[in-house]
Structure formats: structure tokens, C-alpha cells
Amino acid sequence: MTAPKSKGIIAGGGLVGLTLALALHRVGIKVRVFETVKEIKPLGVGINLLPHAIQNLAKLGLLEDIAKTAIRTSSLAYYTEDGKTIWREPRGLEAGYDVPQFSIHRGDFHMILRDHVIDRLGPENLVTGHHLSAFDQDEMGITAHFTDHETGAPAASITADFLVGADGINSSLRRIFYPDEGPPKYSGQMLWRGVTEMEPFLDGRSMFMAGHNDLKLVAYPIRADSAARGKSYINWIAERRIPSDLATRQADWNEAGMLDEFRPWFKSWDLGWLDIDRLFTSARSIHKFPMVDRDPLPKWSFSRATLMGDAAHAMYPNGSNGVSQGVLDALTFAEIMAEADDVETALQDYEAARREVTAKIILANRQTGPEQVMQMVKDQCPGTCGEQHSCIPQTVLEEVATAYKKLAGFDRKSLQAKS
């Protein structure tokens, strides 16, 4: 087999790129990661690592560090804006999975990955300030050309056996493959995100969503150190339908948001167990960005170059599944490459394993994924129907949740079969 002798280049030192680096290192494949920014910092807010991602991250020896940092999610619940329960289900270990589900600060997870990459691969194999600008390839290999992030001057040309673009929704490699694609697709939904430390809600380990398609609130705790002090470091998302022509704006989740842009819409809400206004007003910072995705692609791999994570399949956050799908990409790619006799065939096999299923998730998330149960209640239930909304049988709501888990690859039976 030629794979153990292969050398790879990863464009993008985000969550998926660093996960891929660790996965390739695990199977004996040398790789260097090139990240556009000069310094990798703990940016962002909360993310969810679903059981199928945790099952794979455990193979990389990351479970202990994640568990020390994150919150082990116990349940997911959906509510109306006045606090009536629509649907509740246990998650992770509480649902009978062999592995937990975790909620974690994106920056904390990024630092865990960065530190393990530096420790295992060496600091020389995580190169910052290098932006992918072009590549050349032939039957002997592929050469990636990088420019300096700050000056735009040529920085390096590196030759290897394969190139993976894990460089996000505004991927340079994807733009090289598809120069006429244009910007991400705006959903009509605007998101304001923040983190607030305050008293725990529910059991201190629950994630909830409340509202409907036009106005929604999502929240979940994300840091173990806050929980150890009797507090909750709560990641929250206020979502509002705002149809407008945002086709040209970039998907920048670090744009500053203003409290008065969304706070008035939630003034009448009363969940009964959470001070929503305090959640908003006590936030350390607020980020604003449009909910965007990209259309599924007909092809990811071109000879020795391929796409991964958001570069390949950027999706709406409905279902909390984007990062987890990137983790599955990384482990799938590494395991295929480890057994391959030919790099180009390996890339085609990786694409065959991942492209169609992620395309289906993109389309399912455009229909709001499992969160559609909230709109079902809004459309079909009068306000007087009470807890658990008897006008919609619980079996119907359960079918929605189960169907999405099967599509995304984290239904319990399928995961246990892979253990």
C-alpha cells in the first residue's frame, strides 16, 4: 500500500482541518496544516458535539479533554413562547448511547484540537498566516501555493500527494473549483448569538428551543468550570425571520450585534423558568450574522484535491449538526486513505461515502430539520391545548426526531452497531 507513505496538505486550521490532521496522524499519514490567520484564537460561541462525532473524537484520544471542558448534555426540549412543552427527549448517555453528547464553547474545542496537533505533529506542521491561492497537479503530486495573509505576497509552494480544503464556508479551494458559484445563500433568518453566565435553568445540562420559524430562542450551557461554581455559562441564539437581499454579504460570525436589534421581540415571552431579558442584557458580547448555507455540489474531488466540512457542505445550524458532519468527514477520509493503494481513488471513495448524505442534510435543514415540530404546533394547535399539545400525537413528533437522527447518522442503533 502506498498510503502510509503519502503526504498531505490541509488548507484550513479550523475545527475540521485540525480534526483531519489528528485523524491522518493516527493512521500514519504525514500532513501539514496551513491556516490563513496569523494566530489561532478561541473565537466564537457554543457548538454541540453529537454522539456520532464523540464516537469518532474518542478514537483520537480527545474525549477526556472535551469532558473536562464541556457540559454533558442530558436532554433537548422544544417549547412554545409561553413555556408549554412541545417535545422533550433525553440525549447522549441519558438516551442510552454508549457515548455522551456535549455542548462546548467553539473556542475551547478549537484550542483542544490545536494543542493536540502541536503536541503530536509538531509546531512546524501547523503553519499560520498562509492563505491558499492556487494549486497545480499532475500524476506525480500536487503543489499548493500560499500567499501571506497580511501582505498578499507569495509565501510558500508546498508539494504533497493530496490537498484537502477544510477552509470553511468561504473556501478558497471551493472557489477555485467553482469560480462562478457566488456567495452563500441567505435563508431569510438573522441570528444574534451571545454567552451569559447566570443561574442554571432546568437541570443545568439541558438544551432547549422555543418559538417557531418566525421567532426562535435557543439556549444551552457550555462550560464545566461555570457548573463547578454553581453557575451556567449559557450559549444563546435569538433568531428572527428578516427577508431581505443579503445575497452579497459574507457569513461572518464575528460581526458585532446590538441588543436593541432583537430584544423587543421577546418582551412578551415567559417560559416560567428562565429570565430571558437578563439572559440577553447580561451577555458579555453579542454576535450577529445571517443564517446561510451553500447548495450541494455535484463533485468535491478533482484528482488529488478535495473539500471537507463547511467547504464541502455548509448547512444551516438546524439540528446542531454542522461540526459533527465535519468530524465524520475527517475520520472517514483518514480511514479510507489508510487502506488505499491510490490517492485519487481514495479521494473518490471518500466523496462517495460522504457527499450524498451531507447533501440530503443540507436540504433537510432548509426545512428546519427536527425543529419543524415547533412550527407544526404553531400551525395546528390552538393556544389552549396545554402541555404536550394533544392536537399533535407524540408519535408524530417522535417520528420527526427519529427520521432526522437516521438521516444525520446518529440514531442509537446505527451508532451501537459501529461501536
C-alpha positions as CSV (number, residue, x, y, z in Angstrom):
1,M,0.0,0.0,0.0
2,T,1.2,3.5,-0.8
3,A,-1.0,5.4,1.7
4,P,1.3,5.2,4.8
5,K,4.0,6.9,2.7
6,S,1.6,9.6,1.5
7,K,2.0,13.3,2.5
8,G,-0.9,15.6,2.7
9,I,-1.7,19.3,2.8
10,I,-4.7,20.7,4.7
11,A,-5.8,24.2,3.8
12,G,-7.6,25.4,6.9
13,G,-6.8,25.2,10.6
14,G,-10.3,25.3,11.9
15,L,-12.2,22.6,13.8
16,V,-12.4,20.2,10.8
17,G,-8.9,20.8,9.4
18,L,-7.3,20.1,12.8
19,T,-9.5,17.1,13.4
20,L,-8.4,15.7,10.0
21,A,-4.7,16.3,10.9
22,L,-5.1,14.2,14.0
23,A,-7.0,11.5,12.2
24,L,-4.4,11.3,9.5
25,H,-1.6,11.3,12.1
26,R,-3.3,8.4,13.8
27,V,-3.1,6.2,10.7
28,G,0.5,7.1,9.9
29,I,0.0,9.7,7.2
30,K,2.1,12.8,7.3
31,V,0.3,16.1,6.9
32,R,0.9,19.9,7.3
33,V,-1.9,22.3,8.1
34,F,-1.9,25.8,6.6
35,E,-4.2,28.4,8.3
36,T,-5.0,31.9,6.9
37,V,-4.9,33.8,10.1
38,K,-1.7,34.7,11.9
39,E,-2.8,33.4,15.3
40,I,-5.4,30.8,16.1
41,K,-7.6,32.2,18.9
42,P,-10.5,30.9,20.9
43,L,-13.3,32.6,19.0
44,G,-17.0,32.0,18.6
45,V,-19.7,30.8,20.9
46,G,-21.3,27.4,21.6
47,I,-21.5,24.3,19.5
48,N,-22.9,20.8,20.0
49,L,-20.9,17.6,19.5
50,L,-23.4,14.9,18.9
51,P,-22.8,11.2,19.7
52,H,-21.6,10.2,16.2
53,A,-19.0,13.0,16.5
54,I,-18.0,12.0,20.0
55,Q,-17.7,8.3,19.0
56,N,-15.1,9.4,16.4
57,L,-13.3,12.0,18.5
58,A,-12.8,9.3,21.2
59,K,-10.8,7.4,18.6
60,L,-8.4,10.4,18.5
61,G,-8.0,10.4,22.3
62,L,-9.9,13.7,22.8
63,L,-12.7,12.6,25.0
64,E,-11.1,13.3,28.3
65,D,-10.2,16.9,27.5
66,I,-13.6,17.5,26.0
67,A,-15.4,16.1,29.1
68,K,-13.3,18.3,31.4
69,T,-14.2,21.4,29.5
70,A,-17.8,20.9,28.2
71,I,-21.2,20.2,29.5
72,R,-22.6,16.7,29.1
73,T,-26.0,17.3,27.5
74,S,-28.8,15.5,29.3
75,S,-31.8,16.4,27.2
76,L,-33.3,18.5,24.3
77,A,-36.7,20.1,24.7
78,Y,-38.9,22.3,22.4
79,Y,-41.3,24.8,23.9
80,T,-43.8,27.4,22.8
81,E,-43.1,31.0,23.6
82,D,-45.3,30.8,26.7
83,G,-43.4,27.8,28.1
84,K,-45.7,24.9,27.1
85,T,-43.7,21.8,26.3
86,I,-43.9,20.5,22.7
87,W,-41.4,17.7,22.8
88,R,-38.7,16.5,25.1
89,E,-36.1,13.7,24.7
90,P,-33.0,12.6,26.5
91,R,-29.7,12.9,24.8
92,G,-26.4,11.1,24.9
93,L,-25.8,8.7,27.8
94,E,-29.2,9.6,29.2
95,A,-30.8,8.3,25.9
96,G,-28.9,5.0,26.1
97,Y,-26.0,5.9,23.8
98,D,-22.6,4.4,24.5
99,V,-21.1,7.9,24.4
100,P,-22.2,11.3,25.6
101,Q,-23.4,14.4,23.8
102,F,-21.5,17.5,24.7
103,S,-22.1,21.3,24.4
104,I,-18.9,23.2,24.3
105,H,-17.5,26.7,23.6
106,R,-16.3,26.6,20.0
107,G,-13.1,28.4,21.0
108,D,-12.4,25.8,23.8
109,F,-12.8,22.9,21.4
110,H,-10.6,24.7,18.9
111,M,-7.8,25.1,21.5
112,I,-8.1,21.4,22.5
113,L,-7.6,20.5,18.8
114,R,-4.8,23.0,18.3
115,D,-2.8,21.8,21.4
116,H,-3.1,18.2,20.4
117,V,-2.0,18.9,16.8
118,I,1.1,20.8,18.1
119,D,1.9,18.1,20.6
120,R,1.5,15.2,18.2
121,L,2.5,16.6,14.8
122,G,4.9,19.3,16.0
123,P,4.5,23.1,15.8
124,E,6.2,23.1,12.4
125,N,3.3,21.3,10.9
126,L,0.7,23.9,11.9
127,V,1.6,26.9,9.7
128,T,-0.4,30.2,10.2
129,G,-0.6,33.3,8.1
130,H,-0.7,31.3,4.9
131,H,-3.7,31.6,2.6
132,L,-4.3,29.1,-0.2
133,S,-4.3,31.0,-3.5
134,A,-3.8,28.3,-6.2
135,F,-2.6,24.8,-6.9
136,D,-1.0,22.7,-9.7
137,Q,-1.2,18.9,-10.0
138,D,-0.1,16.1,-12.2
139,E,0.3,12.3,-12.0
140,M,3.2,12.7,-9.6
141,G,1.6,15.0,-7.0
142,I,0.0,18.3,-6.2
143,T,1.6,21.7,-5.3
144,A,-0.3,24.2,-3.2
145,H,0.6,27.9,-3.5
146,F,0.1,30.1,-0.5
147,T,0.2,33.9,0.0
148,D,1.0,35.9,3.1
149,H,-2.4,36.7,4.8
150,E,-1.4,40.3,5.6
151,T,0.7,41.4,2.6
152,G,-0.7,39.2,-0.2
153,A,2.9,38.4,-1.2
154,P,3.8,34.8,-2.2
155,A,4.6,32.9,1.0
156,A,5.2,29.2,0.1
157,S,4.7,26.5,-2.5
158,I,4.3,23.0,-1.0
159,T,4.2,19.7,-2.8
160,A,2.5,16.6,-1.5
161,D,0.3,13.7,-2.6
162,F,-3.1,15.3,-1.8
163,L,-4.7,18.6,-0.8
164,V,-7.8,18.9,1.4
165,G,-9.7,22.2,1.5
166,A,-11.2,22.4,5.0
167,D,-11.2,26.2,4.8
168,G,-14.8,27.0,5.7
169,I,-17.9,28.4,4.0
170,N,-15.9,30.9,2.1
171,S,-13.4,28.3,1.0
172,S,-10.6,29.3,-1.4
173,L,-10.3,25.8,-2.8
174,R,-14.1,25.6,-3.5
175,R,-13.8,29.0,-5.2
176,I,-11.0,27.6,-7.4
177,F,-13.2,24.6,-8.3
178,Y,-16.3,26.6,-8.8
179,P,-15.4,30.2,-9.6
180,D,-18.9,31.2,-10.7
181,E,-20.7,29.9,-7.7
182,G,-21.2,33.2,-5.9
183,P,-21.7,34.0,-2.2
184,P,-23.5,31.8,0.4
185,K,-27.3,31.5,0.2
186,Y,-29.2,33.6,2.7
187,S,-32.1,31.8,4.4
188,G,-34.2,34.8,5.4
189,Q,-33.2,34.2,9.1
190,M,-31.0,36.6,11.1
191,L,-29.2,35.3,14.2
192,W,-27.9,37.1,17.3
193,R,-25.7,35.0,19.5
194,G,-24.2,35.5,22.9
195,V,-22.9,33.9,26.0
196,T,-24.1,34.8,29.5
197,E,-23.1,33.4,32.9
198,M,-26.1,33.2,35.3
199,E,-28.1,30.7,37.4
200,P,-28.7,27.3,35.7
201,F,-32.0,26.6,34.1
202,L,-33.9,23.3,34.2
203,D,-31.3,20.6,35.3
204,G,-28.2,22.7,34.3
205,R,-27.4,20.3,31.4
206,S,-30.4,20.8,29.1
207,M,-30.6,22.4,25.7
208,F,-33.9,24.0,24.7
209,M,-35.5,25.7,21.7
210,A,-38.6,27.8,21.9
211,G,-40.9,29.6,19.4
212,H,-41.4,28.9,15.8
213,N,-40.0,29.7,12.3
214,D,-40.5,33.4,12.5
215,L,-39.1,34.0,16.0
216,K,-37.0,31.5,18.0
217,L,-34.8,31.3,21.1
218,V,-32.2,28.5,21.6
219,A,-30.0,28.1,24.7
220,Y,-27.7,25.6,26.3
221,P,-24.8,25.6,28.9
222,I,-21.3,25.1,27.5
223,R,-18.6,25.3,30.2
224,A,-17.9,22.8,33.0
225,D,-15.9,25.3,35.1
226,S,-19.0,27.5,35.5
227,A,-21.1,24.5,36.5
228,A,-18.5,23.7,39.2
229,R,-19.2,27.1,40.7
230,G,-23.0,26.6,40.7
231,K,-23.5,28.8,37.6
232,S,-24.2,28.2,33.9
233,Y,-22.2,29.7,31.1
234,I,-25.1,29.8,28.6
235,N,-24.8,30.0,24.9
236,W,-27.9,31.5,23.4
237,I,-29.3,32.3,19.9
238,A,-32.1,34.7,19.1
239,E,-33.4,34.1,15.6
240,R,-35.8,36.2,13.6
241,R,-37.1,35.9,10.1
242,I,-36.0,39.1,8.2
243,P,-36.4,38.6,4.5
244,S,-34.1,40.9,2.6
245,D,-31.5,40.9,-0.1
246,L,-28.4,39.8,1.7
247,A,-27.0,37.8,-1.1
248,T,-23.8,39.7,-1.2
249,R,-22.9,39.7,2.4
250,Q,-20.2,37.4,3.9
251,A,-21.0,34.8,6.5
252,D,-19.0,36.4,9.3
253,W,-20.0,35.1,12.7
254,N,-17.8,37.7,14.4
255,E,-19.8,40.7,13.4
256,A,-21.0,42.7,16.4
257,G,-24.7,42.8,17.2
258,M,-26.8,45.3,19.1
259,L,-29.2,44.4,21.9
260,D,-31.9,46.7,20.7
261,E,-31.9,44.9,17.3
262,F,-33.7,41.9,18.7
263,R,-34.6,42.4,22.4
264,P,-38.1,44.0,22.0
265,W,-39.4,40.9,20.1
266,F,-39.0,38.7,23.2
267,K,-40.5,41.2,25.7
268,S,-43.8,39.2,26.0
269,W,-42.2,35.8,26.2
270,D,-42.5,33.9,29.5
271,L,-41.0,30.4,29.8
272,G,-41.5,30.3,33.5
273,W,-38.0,29.1,34.4
274,L,-35.6,31.5,32.6
275,D,-35.2,35.3,32.8
276,I,-34.9,35.9,29.0
277,D,-34.3,39.6,29.3
278,R,-31.5,39.1,31.8
279,L,-30.0,36.4,29.5
280,F,-29.8,39.0,26.8
281,T,-28.7,42.1,28.8
282,S,-26.0,40.3,30.8
283,A,-24.2,38.9,27.7
284,R,-20.5,39.6,27.5
285,S,-20.8,40.3,23.8
286,I,-23.3,39.7,21.0
287,H,-22.5,38.5,17.5
288,K,-24.8,38.9,14.6
289,F,-24.8,37.0,11.3
290,P,-27.2,35.8,8.6
291,M,-28.1,32.1,8.6
292,V,-26.6,30.9,5.3
293,D,-25.6,27.7,3.6
294,R,-24.5,26.6,0.1
295,D,-26.1,24.5,-2.5
296,P,-25.0,20.8,-2.6
297,L,-22.2,20.3,-5.1
298,P,-22.1,17.8,-7.9
299,K,-18.4,17.0,-7.2
300,W,-16.0,17.5,-4.4
301,S,-12.8,15.9,-5.6
302,F,-10.7,16.8,-8.6
303,S,-7.8,14.3,-9.0
304,R,-5.6,14.9,-5.9
305,A,-7.7,17.8,-4.3
306,T,-10.9,17.6,-2.4
307,L,-13.2,19.5,0.0
308,M,-14.3,18.9,3.6
309,G,-16.5,20.3,6.3
310,D,-18.2,23.7,5.5
311,A,-16.1,24.0,2.4
312,A,-17.9,21.0,1.1
313,H,-21.3,21.1,2.7
314,A,-22.1,24.3,4.6
315,M,-25.5,23.9,6.2
316,Y,-28.0,25.7,8.4
317,P,-27.5,25.1,12.1
318,N,-30.9,23.4,12.5
319,G,-30.2,20.1,14.1
320,S,-26.9,21.2,15.6
321,N,-25.1,19.0,13.2
322,G,-22.6,21.0,11.1
323,V,-19.4,20.4,13.1
324,S,-20.3,16.8,13.7
325,Q,-20.6,16.1,10.0
326,G,-17.2,17.7,9.5
327,V,-15.8,15.3,12.1
328,L,-17.3,12.4,10.2
329,D,-15.7,13.7,7.0
330,A,-12.3,13.7,8.7
331,L,-12.4,10.2,10.2
332,T,-13.9,8.8,7.0
333,F,-11.2,10.3,4.9
334,A,-8.4,9.1,7.1
335,E,-9.7,5.6,7.3
336,I,-10.2,5.3,3.6
337,M,-6.7,6.8,2.9
338,A,-5.1,4.4,5.3
339,E,-6.3,1.4,3.3
340,A,-5.9,2.9,-0.2
341,D,-3.4,1.9,-2.9
342,D,-4.0,5.1,-4.9
343,V,-4.6,8.6,-3.7
344,E,-7.0,9.6,-6.4
345,T,-9.1,6.5,-5.9
346,A,-9.1,7.2,-2.2
347,L,-10.5,10.7,-2.7
348,Q,-13.2,9.4,-4.9
349,D,-14.2,6.8,-2.3
350,Y,-14.3,9.4,0.4
351,E,-16.6,11.6,-1.7
352,A,-18.8,8.6,-2.5
353,A,-19.1,7.9,1.3
354,R,-19.9,11.5,2.3
355,R,-21.2,13.7,-0.5
356,E,-24.7,12.4,-1.0
357,V,-25.6,12.0,2.7
358,T,-24.4,15.6,3.5
359,A,-26.4,16.9,0.5
360,K,-29.5,15.4,2.0
361,I,-28.8,17.0,5.4
362,I,-28.4,20.4,3.7
363,L,-31.8,20.1,2.1
364,A,-33.4,18.7,5.3
365,N,-32.0,21.6,7.3
366,R,-33.6,24.0,4.8
367,Q,-36.9,22.6,6.0
368,T,-35.7,23.4,9.6
369,G,-34.7,19.8,10.3
370,P,-36.1,18.4,13.6
371,E,-37.0,21.9,14.7
372,Q,-40.1,21.8,12.4
373,V,-42.1,20.4,15.3
374,M,-42.3,24.0,16.7
375,Q,-43.9,25.3,13.5
376,M,-46.2,22.3,13.4
377,V,-47.5,23.3,16.8
378,K,-47.8,27.0,15.7
379,D,-49.8,26.0,12.6
380,Q,-52.0,23.3,14.1
381,C,-52.5,23.9,17.8
382,P,-54.7,26.5,19.5
383,G,-53.1,28.2,22.4
384,T,-55.4,26.4,24.8
385,C,-54.3,22.8,24.0
386,G,-52.0,22.6,27.0
387,E,-48.8,20.7,27.8
388,Q,-47.6,18.1,25.2
389,H,-50.1,19.5,22.6
390,S,-52.6,16.7,22.3
391,C,-53.7,18.0,19.0
392,I,-50.5,16.6,17.5
393,P,-49.8,13.0,18.6
394,Q,-46.5,12.5,20.4
395,T,-45.8,9.6,17.9
396,V,-45.8,12.1,15.1
397,L,-43.3,14.4,16.9
398,E,-41.1,11.3,17.7
399,E,-41.1,10.3,14.0
400,V,-39.8,13.7,13.1
401,A,-36.9,13.4,15.6
402,T,-36.1,9.8,14.7
403,A,-36.1,10.5,10.9
404,Y,-33.5,13.3,11.3
405,K,-31.3,11.2,13.5
406,K,-31.2,8.4,10.9
407,L,-30.5,10.9,8.1
408,A,-27.7,12.5,10.0
409,G,-26.2,9.2,11.2
410,F,-26.7,9.5,15.0
411,D,-29.7,7.2,15.7
412,R,-28.7,4.9,18.6
413,K,-29.0,1.6,16.8
414,S,-26.7,2.6,14.0
415,L,-24.1,4.0,16.3
416,Q,-24.1,1.0,18.6
417,A,-23.6,-1.2,15.5
418,K,-20.4,0.8,14.7
419,S,-19.0,0.5,18.3
